[in-house]
């Protein structure tokens, strides 16, 4: 599918999805019905100050510990003044959940406000969290005066020992509390998925003029390699970060804010009328904003001028629907940051399941797209997806956008969730071999799958899982393709994984690895420099077992592709069939986190292979130029 066609499909599907969720949001839940399900009075918030970290709860499978359920308060000393913020964590809130950050209006009781607006019930129904900024005793001050408080509260919210977050946020500001939250969004636009402001006076023009011209360079965070951008490279400005924005009942002074966000979202000059949103300024069809290079022009700025009852549950549902049609990932490196469509589990038919692995409850996602039966009948291919360290199945489902590929190509997804690791609010992979066996047997038994077309992918720690299997258990999969971790056997021919040392199988498997210029230190550089590291070792191993050398590459300079030619790809092929056997891609404009634009590339590599394993364990591999869409075009390749 061409890039333009893919964007058109995504945009059309997104518009349909947004219409559906907004339509559903118009059905207001009566307060009495909500109260019948859960008592609305939250009571006095429990203090987080000085509270010990929660303990592990292995019965919960990716949920926060039960002891963290409820209504909490955190205090901050801001210039000698005591300020507070609240958090609400539902009983089903998982590790690294989506959270909505609210700035409540003056003169409200926060607990009562969460009930009246329906935010508490929404958190319970969706299994998500809320973080609430509150005014001081004299009410909200101007945005500049509130900066120290907002910075302190947001710093705690983003990194604490009690709960963990998706990493990027939905923002909703009310009345005079809105500008303080909007000022934070303008200063940290990469961390915001979407924002809504009700009855807001907006931000002063001089503040926005000071923020907008700032630029993002190639500096990375978290110990990753800094990206050296080409000379003369056009740096992204802060006021060029697309950020879906909705203003409801704006005050007259909000014109500067609206102009700023329309520019940032590269919108059309003329707005179109929408029954719910008001006047909608859509991102231009041919917009070249970096953050929508995968999804196309999906962002927008909406303005509903008529008065709004911000305590109405109907209003809250409409706000929620606007925000949650979007997701976003990569909070610290602008050139890898992407605004995408958030998956609607109910509409897609996504299953969240659990099973016991090595005595502990584990979670996983299965997604069988409607296209699977249409394209493949009762033999659909399966992609086993291993998220990165701390990411969880739910985080990676949205961030990598594998569901978009699956919906188009008809492949079934099995997305693995990790287990508790460094703390009770963090997860990583463990018992992966046992988990794979259990999951493989379940999928073969309960779903219409083609066992000869099982594939594995993953990011970072998940790539480590995938590439371990490629080296030590190549008979598990027809092909593998992953990002940003490259384990390979050592000089003794062994590979250590999850604390156990295995002998490498030394058998070929079609293998693909993509990584970033600003990635982990042991992935620095490329295959042609003087640095010897993991990328060299991984490539050398797979070339050797395939009977190839580095000099057999198709093009030493690498083949450029992608947005602004961000990718450089090297390929080694089977001489007889021209099937790609080993492939490496370097993304010149990202840090460690993978980007959605890489996901279709991984699938495009894997989809051409299938394999059979006989009773003796002998593997036979096949390559199909059509990806098994045409009968009789497959060719046997070395195995």
C-alpha positions as CSV (number, residue, x, y, z in Angstrom):
1,X,0.0,0.0,0.0
2,X,1.4,3.4,-0.9
3,X,2.0,6.0,1.8
4,X,-0.7,8.3,0.5
5,X,-3.2,5.5,0.3
6,X,-2.3,4.2,3.8
7,X,-2.8,7.7,5.2
8,X,-6.2,8.0,3.4
9,X,-7.3,4.7,4.9
10,X,-6.1,5.7,8.4
11,X,-7.8,9.1,8.2
12,X,-11.1,7.6,7.0
13,X,-11.1,4.9,9.6
14,X,-10.2,7.5,12.3
15,X,-13.0,9.8,11.3
16,X,-15.4,6.9,11.5
17,X,-14.1,5.9,14.9
18,X,-14.2,9.4,16.3
19,X,-17.8,9.8,15.1
20,X,-18.7,6.5,16.8
21,X,-17.2,7.3,20.2
22,X,-18.6,10.9,20.2
23,X,-22.0,9.5,19.3
24,X,-21.8,7.1,22.2
25,X,-20.6,9.8,24.5
26,X,-23.9,11.7,23.8
27,X,-25.7,9.1,25.9
28,X,-25.5,10.5,29.4
29,X,-25.4,8.2,32.4
30,X,-27.8,9.5,35.1
31,X,-26.1,10.3,38.4
32,X,-28.5,8.0,40.2
33,X,-27.5,5.1,38.0
34,X,-23.8,5.7,38.7
35,X,-24.4,6.1,42.4
36,X,-26.3,2.8,42.5
37,X,-23.1,1.1,41.2
38,X,-20.6,2.8,43.5
39,X,-21.0,5.2,46.4
40,X,-20.1,8.6,45.2
41,X,-18.7,10.1,48.3
42,X,-15.0,9.6,48.2
43,X,-14.6,10.9,51.7
44,X,-11.3,12.3,52.9
45,X,-8.4,11.6,50.6
46,X,-5.7,9.3,52.1
47,X,-2.3,10.8,52.4
48,X,0.6,9.7,50.1
49,X,3.1,11.7,52.1
50,X,5.5,9.3,53.8
51,X,3.5,6.2,52.7
52,X,5.7,3.2,51.9
53,X,5.8,1.7,48.4
54,X,3.1,-0.9,47.7
55,X,4.0,-4.6,47.8
56,X,4.0,-7.1,45.0
57,X,0.6,-8.6,44.2
58,X,1.2,-11.6,41.9
59,X,-2.6,-12.4,41.8
60,X,-3.3,-9.2,39.8
61,X,-1.6,-9.8,36.4
62,X,-0.5,-6.3,35.5
63,X,-2.8,-4.4,37.9
64,X,-1.6,-2.0,40.5
65,X,-1.7,-3.5,44.0
66,X,-5.1,-3.4,45.6
67,X,-3.8,-1.3,48.4
68,X,-3.4,1.6,45.9
69,X,-7.0,1.6,44.9
70,X,-8.8,4.8,46.1
71,X,-8.6,8.5,46.5
72,X,-5.2,10.0,47.5
73,X,-3.7,13.4,48.4
74,X,-0.1,14.6,47.9
75,X,1.1,17.8,49.4
76,X,3.8,20.1,48.1
77,X,5.8,23.0,49.7
78,X,5.8,25.7,47.0
79,X,7.7,28.7,48.2
80,X,6.7,28.1,51.8
81,X,3.0,27.6,50.9
82,X,1.3,24.3,51.3
83,X,-0.4,23.1,48.0
84,X,-2.2,19.8,47.3
85,X,-3.0,17.5,44.4
86,X,-5.2,14.5,44.4
87,X,-5.0,11.1,42.6
88,X,-7.8,8.6,42.0
89,X,-6.9,5.0,41.1
90,X,-9.6,2.6,40.2
91,X,-9.6,-1.0,41.3
92,X,-8.7,-2.1,37.8
93,X,-6.0,0.4,37.0
94,X,-3.1,-1.4,35.5
95,X,0.6,-0.7,35.6
96,X,1.4,2.2,33.2
97,X,-2.2,3.1,32.7
98,X,-3.5,6.1,30.7
99,X,-4.3,9.0,33.1
100,X,-6.2,12.2,32.6
101,X,-4.8,15.3,34.4
102,X,-7.5,17.7,35.6
103,X,-7.2,21.2,36.8
104,X,-10.4,21.8,38.8
105,X,-12.1,25.2,39.0
106,X,-12.1,27.5,42.0
107,X,-14.4,26.9,44.9
108,X,-15.2,23.2,44.4
109,X,-14.7,20.2,46.6
110,X,-12.5,17.9,44.4
111,X,-14.2,14.7,45.5
112,X,-17.7,16.1,44.9
113,X,-16.5,17.5,41.5
114,X,-15.2,14.1,40.4
115,X,-18.6,12.6,41.1
116,X,-20.8,15.4,39.6
117,X,-18.8,15.5,36.4
118,X,-18.6,11.7,36.1
119,X,-14.8,11.5,36.1
120,X,-14.7,9.1,39.0
121,X,-17.2,6.7,37.3
122,X,-15.2,7.0,34.0
123,X,-12.0,6.0,35.8
124,X,-13.8,3.0,37.3
125,X,-15.4,1.9,34.1
126,X,-12.3,2.3,32.0
127,X,-9.8,1.0,34.6
128,X,-7.8,4.2,34.3
129,X,-6.4,6.9,36.6
130,X,-6.9,10.5,37.4
131,X,-4.5,13.1,38.7
132,X,-6.0,16.4,39.9
133,X,-4.4,19.8,40.3
134,X,-6.1,22.0,42.8
135,X,-6.1,25.8,43.4
136,X,-4.6,27.4,46.4
137,X,-6.6,28.8,49.3
138,X,-7.2,32.0,47.4
139,X,-8.0,30.3,44.1
140,X,-6.0,29.9,41.0
141,X,-3.4,32.5,40.2
142,X,-2.1,33.5,36.7
143,X,-0.4,30.8,34.7
144,X,3.1,32.3,35.5
145,X,2.4,32.4,39.2
146,X,1.3,28.8,39.2
147,X,4.3,27.4,37.3
148,X,6.2,26.2,40.4
149,X,3.2,24.4,41.8
150,X,2.3,22.7,38.4
151,X,5.9,21.7,37.8
152,X,6.2,20.1,41.3
153,X,2.9,18.3,41.0
154,X,3.5,17.0,37.5
155,X,7.0,15.9,38.4
156,X,5.6,13.8,41.2
157,X,2.8,12.4,39.0
158,X,5.2,11.4,36.3
159,X,7.6,9.5,38.6
160,X,6.7,8.2,42.0
161,X,6.7,4.9,43.9
162,X,2.9,4.5,44.1
163,X,1.7,4.3,40.6
164,X,3.1,4.3,37.0
165,X,1.7,6.0,34.0
166,X,1.5,5.5,30.2
167,X,4.1,8.2,29.9
168,X,2.0,10.8,28.0
169,X,-1.1,12.5,29.2
170,X,-4.6,13.8,28.5
171,X,-5.1,17.3,30.0
172,X,-8.5,18.9,30.9
173,X,-8.5,22.4,32.5
174,X,-11.5,24.2,34.0
175,X,-12.0,27.9,34.3
176,X,-9.2,29.8,35.8
177,X,-7.3,26.5,36.4
178,X,-7.0,25.9,32.7
179,X,-4.2,28.4,31.8
180,X,-1.8,26.9,34.3
181,X,-2.3,23.5,32.7
182,X,-2.1,24.8,29.2
183,X,1.1,26.7,30.0
184,X,2.6,23.3,31.0
185,X,1.4,21.7,27.8
186,X,3.0,24.5,25.7
187,X,6.3,24.0,27.6
188,X,6.2,20.1,27.3
189,X,4.2,19.4,24.1
190,X,5.8,16.1,23.5
191,X,4.3,14.7,26.7
192,X,0.7,15.6,25.9
193,X,-1.7,13.4,23.8
194,X,-4.5,15.9,23.7
195,X,-6.0,18.8,25.7
196,X,-9.4,20.3,26.4
197,X,-10.1,23.6,28.2
198,X,-13.5,24.7,29.4
199,X,-14.5,28.3,30.2
200,X,-10.8,29.2,29.9
201,X,-9.4,32.7,29.4
202,X,-6.4,31.2,27.6
203,X,-2.7,32.2,27.8
204,X,-1.2,35.6,27.3
205,X,0.3,36.2,23.8
206,X,3.7,37.1,25.2
207,X,4.0,33.7,27.0
208,X,3.3,31.9,23.8
209,X,5.7,34.1,21.8
210,X,8.4,33.1,24.2
211,X,7.7,29.4,24.0
212,X,6.9,28.9,20.3
213,X,10.3,29.6,18.7
214,X,12.2,27.2,21.0
215,X,13.7,24.2,19.0
216,X,14.3,20.5,19.6
217,X,17.8,19.4,18.7
218,X,19.3,15.9,18.7
219,X,19.9,15.6,22.4
220,X,18.4,12.4,23.9
221,X,17.5,11.6,27.5
222,X,18.0,8.5,29.6
223,X,21.6,7.8,28.7
224,X,21.0,7.2,25.0
225,X,23.3,8.4,22.3
226,X,22.7,11.9,21.1
227,X,21.6,12.2,17.5
228,X,23.8,14.3,15.2
229,X,21.5,16.0,12.8
230,X,22.7,17.0,9.4
231,X,24.1,20.4,8.7
232,X,21.3,22.8,7.7
233,X,18.7,20.5,9.1
234,X,15.3,22.2,9.8
235,X,14.8,21.8,13.5
236,X,11.3,21.3,14.9
237,X,10.0,24.3,16.9
238,X,7.8,24.0,19.9
239,X,5.0,25.6,18.0
240,X,5.2,22.9,15.3
241,X,4.2,20.0,17.6
242,X,0.7,18.9,16.7
243,X,-1.5,18.6,19.7
244,X,-5.3,18.0,19.4
245,X,-7.0,20.8,21.2
246,X,-10.6,21.6,22.1
247,X,-11.8,24.8,23.6
248,X,-15.3,24.9,25.1
249,X,-16.9,28.2,26.0
250,X,-13.6,30.1,25.6
251,X,-13.5,33.6,27.1
252,X,-12.7,36.5,24.8
253,X,-9.0,36.5,25.8
254,X,-8.4,33.0,24.5
255,X,-7.8,34.2,20.9
256,X,-4.0,34.0,21.4
257,X,-4.1,30.4,22.6
258,X,-6.4,29.4,19.7
259,X,-4.1,31.0,17.1
260,X,-1.1,29.3,18.7
261,X,-2.6,25.8,18.6
262,X,-4.0,26.3,15.1
263,X,-0.5,27.1,13.9
264,X,1.1,24.2,15.8
265,X,-1.5,21.8,14.3
266,X,-0.9,23.2,10.8
267,X,-4.7,23.6,10.3
268,X,-6.7,24.8,7.4
269,X,-7.5,28.5,7.4
270,X,-11.3,27.9,7.3
271,X,-13.1,25.8,9.9
272,X,-16.0,23.4,9.4
273,X,-19.0,23.1,11.6
274,X,-19.5,20.0,13.7
275,X,-22.6,19.4,15.8
276,X,-20.7,18.5,18.9
277,X,-17.2,20.0,18.6
278,X,-18.3,23.4,17.2
279,X,-16.0,24.9,14.6
280,X,-13.2,22.4,13.7
281,X,-9.9,23.4,12.1
282,X,-8.4,20.3,10.7
283,X,-4.8,19.6,10.1
284,X,-4.0,20.4,6.4
285,X,-4.3,17.4,4.1
286,X,-0.7,17.8,2.9
287,X,0.8,18.8,6.2
288,X,4.4,18.0,6.7
289,X,4.4,18.0,10.5
290,X,6.8,15.3,11.8
291,X,4.5,14.0,14.5
292,X,1.9,12.7,12.0
293,X,4.3,11.1,9.5
294,X,2.7,7.7,10.2
295,X,-1.0,8.5,10.7
296,X,-1.3,11.4,8.3
297,X,-3.2,14.6,9.1
298,X,-5.3,13.4,12.0
299,X,-5.0,16.4,14.4
300,X,-7.4,19.3,14.9
301,X,-8.3,22.3,16.9
302,X,-12.0,22.7,17.8
303,X,-13.9,25.6,19.3
304,X,-17.4,25.4,20.7
305,X,-18.4,29.0,21.5
306,X,-21.7,28.4,23.1
307,X,-21.9,28.2,26.9
308,X,-21.1,24.9,28.5
309,X,-22.1,23.2,31.7
310,X,-18.8,21.8,32.8
311,X,-20.3,19.8,35.6
312,X,-22.5,17.9,33.1
313,X,-21.7,14.2,32.7
314,X,-22.6,14.6,29.1
315,X,-20.0,17.2,28.6
316,X,-17.4,15.0,30.4
317,X,-18.2,12.1,28.1
318,X,-17.8,14.3,25.0
319,X,-14.5,15.6,26.3
320,X,-13.3,12.0,27.0
321,X,-14.3,10.9,23.5
322,X,-12.3,13.7,21.9
323,X,-9.2,12.9,23.9
324,X,-9.2,9.1,23.8
325,X,-9.5,8.9,20.0
326,X,-5.8,9.7,20.2
327,X,-2.6,8.3,21.6
328,X,1.0,9.3,21.4
329,X,4.4,8.0,22.2
330,X,8.0,9.1,22.8
331,X,8.0,11.8,25.3
332,X,11.6,13.1,25.1
333,X,12.8,13.0,21.5
334,X,10.8,15.2,19.0
335,X,11.9,13.4,15.8
336,X,10.5,10.0,17.1
337,X,7.4,11.5,18.7
338,X,4.2,10.3,16.9
339,X,0.5,11.2,17.3
340,X,-1.6,8.2,16.5
341,X,-5.1,6.8,16.8
342,X,-5.8,4.9,20.0
343,X,-7.2,1.5,19.6
344,X,-10.9,1.0,20.7
345,X,-10.8,-2.5,22.2
346,X,-14.6,-2.9,22.1
347,X,-15.0,-1.9,18.5
348,X,-12.0,-4.0,17.4
349,X,-12.9,-7.0,19.4
350,X,-9.6,-7.0,21.3
351,X,-9.4,-9.7,24.0
352,X,-7.5,-9.2,27.3
353,X,-6.8,-12.6,28.7
354,X,-4.7,-14.3,31.5
355,X,-3.0,-17.6,32.1
356,X,-0.8,-19.0,34.8
357,X,2.8,-19.4,33.8
358,X,5.3,-20.9,36.2
359,X,2.8,-20.4,39.1
360,X,2.0,-16.7,38.4
361,X,-0.9,-15.1,36.7
362,X,0.2,-13.4,33.4
363,X,-1.8,-11.2,31.0
364,X,-1.8,-11.1,27.3
365,X,-3.8,-9.6,24.5
366,X,-5.2,-11.4,21.5
367,X,-6.5,-9.4,18.5
368,X,-8.2,-11.3,15.7
369,X,-9.1,-8.6,13.0
370,X,-12.2,-9.1,10.9
371,X,-9.9,-9.3,7.9
372,X,-8.2,-12.5,9.1
373,X,-11.0,-14.8,8.0
374,X,-11.6,-12.8,4.7
375,X,-7.9,-13.0,3.7
376,X,-6.7,-16.3,5.2
377,X,-9.8,-18.4,5.8
378,X,-9.1,-20.6,8.8
379,X,-5.3,-20.3,8.6
380,X,-4.3,-16.8,9.6
381,X,-0.6,-15.9,10.4
382,X,0.2,-15.0,14.0
383,X,2.6,-12.3,15.2
384,X,3.9,-12.8,18.8
385,X,4.6,-9.3,20.1
386,X,7.0,-8.8,23.0
387,X,6.9,-5.2,24.4
388,X,9.9,-3.3,25.7
389,X,11.0,-3.2,29.4
390,X,8.2,-1.7,31.5
391,X,5.9,-1.1,28.5
392,X,3.1,-3.7,29.1
393,X,0.9,-5.2,26.5
394,X,-1.5,-2.3,26.6
395,X,1.1,0.4,26.2
396,X,2.8,-1.4,23.2
397,X,-0.6,-2.1,21.5
398,X,-1.0,1.6,21.0
399,X,2.5,2.8,20.8
400,X,3.7,0.4,18.0
401,X,0.4,0.5,16.1
402,X,0.6,-3.2,15.3
403,X,-3.2,-3.3,15.4
404,X,-3.3,-1.1,12.3
405,X,-1.1,-3.5,10.4
406,X,-3.1,-6.5,11.6
407,X,-6.4,-4.9,10.5
408,X,-5.0,-4.3,7.1
409,X,-3.1,-7.6,6.6
410,X,-5.3,-10.1,8.5
411,X,-2.6,-11.3,10.9
412,X,-3.6,-12.3,14.4
413,X,-1.7,-10.5,17.2
414,X,-0.6,-12.1,20.5
415,X,0.8,-9.4,22.7
416,X,2.6,-10.6,25.8
417,X,2.6,-8.7,29.1
418,X,5.6,-8.8,31.4
419,X,5.7,-9.6,35.1
420,X,6.7,-7.4,38.1
421,X,10.4,-6.5,38.0
422,X,12.2,-3.7,39.8
423,X,9.1,-2.6,41.8
424,X,5.4,-3.3,42.2
425,X,4.6,-0.6,39.6
426,X,7.1,-1.8,36.9
427,X,7.3,-4.9,34.7
428,X,9.7,-6.8,32.5
429,X,10.0,-10.2,30.8
430,X,10.5,-13.4,32.7
431,X,9.7,-17.1,32.0
432,X,9.4,-16.1,28.3
433,X,10.1,-19.6,26.9
434,X,7.5,-21.2,29.1
435,X,5.0,-18.4,28.3
436,X,5.6,-18.9,24.6
437,X,4.8,-22.6,24.8
438,X,1.6,-22.1,26.7
439,X,0.5,-19.3,24.4
440,X,1.4,-21.2,21.3
441,X,-0.6,-24.2,22.4
442,X,-3.6,-22.0,23.3
443,X,-3.6,-20.1,20.0
444,X,-3.3,-23.4,18.0
445,X,-6.2,-24.9,20.0
446,X,-8.6,-22.0,20.2
447,X,-8.1,-19.9,17.1
448,X,-7.9,-20.4,13.3
449,X,-4.2,-20.0,12.8
450,X,-1.5,-21.3,10.5
451,X,1.2,-22.8,12.7
452,X,3.7,-22.6,9.8
453,X,3.4,-18.8,9.8
454,X,4.2,-17.9,13.4
455,X,6.4,-14.8,13.7
456,X,8.1,-13.0,16.5
457,X,8.7,-9.3,17.1
458,X,9.6,-7.0,20.0
459,X,11.1,-3.7,21.1
460,X,14.2,-3.4,23.4
461,X,13.8,-6.1,26.1
462,X,11.2,-7.6,23.8
463,X,13.6,-7.6,20.9
464,X,16.0,-9.4,23.3
465,X,13.4,-12.1,23.7
466,X,12.7,-12.4,19.9
467,X,16.4,-12.4,19.0
468,X,17.2,-15.0,21.7
469,X,14.6,-17.3,20.1
470,X,16.2,-16.6,16.7
471,X,19.6,-17.8,18.0
472,X,18.6,-20.6,20.4
473,X,15.1,-21.7,19.2
474,X,14.9,-20.8,15.5
475,X,12.4,-23.7,14.9
476,X,9.7,-21.7,16.9
477,X,9.2,-19.2,14.1
478,X,9.1,-18.7,10.3
479,X,10.9,-15.4,10.7
480,X,11.7,-12.7,13.2
481,X,11.9,-8.9,13.0
482,X,12.5,-6.6,16.0
483,X,13.9,-3.3,17.1
484,X,16.6,-1.9,19.4
485,X,18.2,-4.9,21.0
486,X,20.6,-7.3,19.3
487,X,21.7,-10.3,21.5
488,X,24.0,-12.8,19.8
489,X,26.0,-15.9,20.8
490,X,29.4,-15.2,22.3
491,X,32.7,-16.7,21.2
492,X,31.9,-20.0,22.9
493,X,28.7,-20.3,20.9
494,X,26.4,-19.7,23.9
495,X,23.8,-17.1,24.6
496,X,22.5,-16.2,28.1
497,X,18.9,-15.3,28.6
498,X,16.9,-14.6,31.7
499,X,19.7,-16.0,33.8
500,X,20.2,-19.3,31.9
501,X,22.9,-20.1,29.4
502,X,21.9,-21.8,26.1
503,X,23.8,-23.3,23.2
504,X,23.1,-21.4,20.0
505,X,21.3,-23.6,17.4
506,X,23.5,-22.3,14.6
507,X,20.6,-22.7,12.2
508,X,19.4,-20.0,9.7
509,X,16.2,-18.1,10.2
510,X,15.1,-15.0,8.3
511,X,16.1,-12.2,10.7
512,X,15.6,-8.4,10.6
513,X,16.8,-5.8,13.1
514,X,16.0,-2.1,13.2
515,X,17.6,0.4,15.6
516,X,18.0,4.2,16.1
517,X,20.9,6.5,15.6
518,X,20.3,7.7,19.2
519,X,19.8,4.2,20.6
520,X,21.5,2.1,23.4
521,X,25.3,2.6,23.6
522,X,26.0,-1.0,22.4
523,X,24.1,-0.2,19.2
524,X,26.2,2.8,18.3
525,X,27.2,3.4,14.7
526,X,26.7,1.1,11.8
527,X,28.3,-2.0,10.3
528,X,31.0,-0.1,8.4
529,X,32.6,1.9,11.1
530,X,35.5,1.0,13.5
531,X,33.2,0.3,16.5
532,X,32.7,-3.3,17.3
533,X,29.5,-3.9,19.3
534,X,26.3,-5.8,19.5
535,X,25.0,-4.8,16.1
536,X,28.2,-6.2,14.5
537,X,28.0,-9.4,16.5
538,X,24.3,-10.0,15.7
539,X,24.8,-9.4,12.0
540,X,28.0,-11.6,11.9
541,X,26.2,-14.5,13.5
542,X,23.2,-14.5,11.2
543,X,25.4,-14.0,8.1
544,X,27.6,-16.9,9.1
545,X,24.7,-19.4,9.6
546,X,23.3,-18.3,6.3
547,X,26.6,-18.7,4.5
548,X,27.0,-15.0,3.7
549,X,29.6,-12.4,4.4
550,X,29.4,-8.6,5.1
551,X,30.5,-8.0,1.5
552,X,27.5,-9.8,0.1
553,X,25.3,-6.8,1.0
554,X,23.0,-5.4,-1.7
555,X,24.3,-1.8,-1.2
556,X,27.0,-0.7,1.2
557,X,25.7,2.8,1.6
558,X,22.3,1.4,2.6
559,X,19.0,2.1,0.8
560,X,17.3,5.3,1.9
561,X,13.5,5.2,2.6
562,X,10.8,6.7,4.8
563,X,10.0,10.1,6.1
564,X,12.8,12.5,5.1
565,X,14.8,9.4,4.1
566,X,15.1,8.6,7.8
567,X,15.9,4.9,7.2
568,X,19.1,3.3,5.8
569,X,18.6,-0.4,5.1
570,X,21.1,-3.2,4.3
571,X,20.0,-6.6,2.9
572,X,21.6,-9.9,2.3
573,X,19.7,-12.3,0.0
574,X,19.5,-15.9,-0.9
575,X,21.3,-16.3,-4.3
576,X,18.8,-18.7,-5.8
577,X,15.5,-17.1,-4.8
578,X,16.6,-13.5,-4.0
579,X,14.8,-13.9,-0.6
580,X,16.1,-11.5,2.0
581,X,17.8,-13.6,4.6
582,X,19.3,-10.9,6.9
583,X,18.3,-7.3,7.1
584,X,19.4,-4.3,9.1
585,X,17.8,-0.8,9.3
586,X,19.2,2.2,11.0
587,X,16.7,5.0,11.7
588,X,18.7,8.3,11.5
589,X,16.1,10.3,13.4
590,X,15.1,8.5,16.5
591,X,16.4,7.6,20.0
592,X,15.8,4.2,21.6
593,X,12.0,3.9,21.3
594,X,10.7,2.4,18.1
595,X,8.3,4.4,16.0
596,X,5.0,3.2,14.3
597,X,6.5,3.8,10.8
598,X,8.8,0.8,11.5
599,X,6.0,-1.6,12.2
600,X,4.8,-2.1,8.6
601,X,8.5,-2.6,7.7
602,X,8.8,-5.5,10.2
603,X,5.7,-7.1,8.9
604,X,6.7,-6.7,5.3
605,X,9.9,-8.7,6.0
606,X,8.2,-11.5,7.9
607,X,5.1,-12.1,5.9
608,X,7.0,-13.8,3.0
609,X,8.1,-16.8,5.1
610,X,6.6,-20.0,6.4
611,X,8.3,-23.0,7.9
612,X,7.6,-26.7,8.7
613,X,9.2,-28.8,11.4
614,X,9.1,-32.6,11.1
615,X,9.0,-35.1,13.9
616,X,12.8,-35.2,14.1
617,X,13.0,-31.4,14.5
618,X,14.3,-30.8,10.9
619,X,13.1,-27.4,9.7
620,X,12.2,-26.6,6.1
621,X,11.6,-22.9,5.2
622,X,9.8,-21.4,2.3
623,X,9.7,-17.9,0.7
624,X,6.7,-16.5,-1.2
625,X,7.2,-13.2,-3.1
626,X,3.4,-12.5,-2.7
627,X,3.4,-13.3,1.0
628,X,1.3,-16.4,0.2
629,X,-1.5,-14.4,-1.5
630,X,-0.8,-16.3,-4.8
631,X,-0.8,-20.1,-4.8
632,X,2.3,-21.9,-6.0
633,X,4.8,-19.0,-5.8
634,X,6.7,-20.3,-2.8
635,X,10.3,-21.4,-3.0
636,X,12.4,-23.5,-0.6
637,X,15.2,-21.5,1.0
638,X,18.2,-22.6,3.1
639,X,17.3,-23.8,6.6
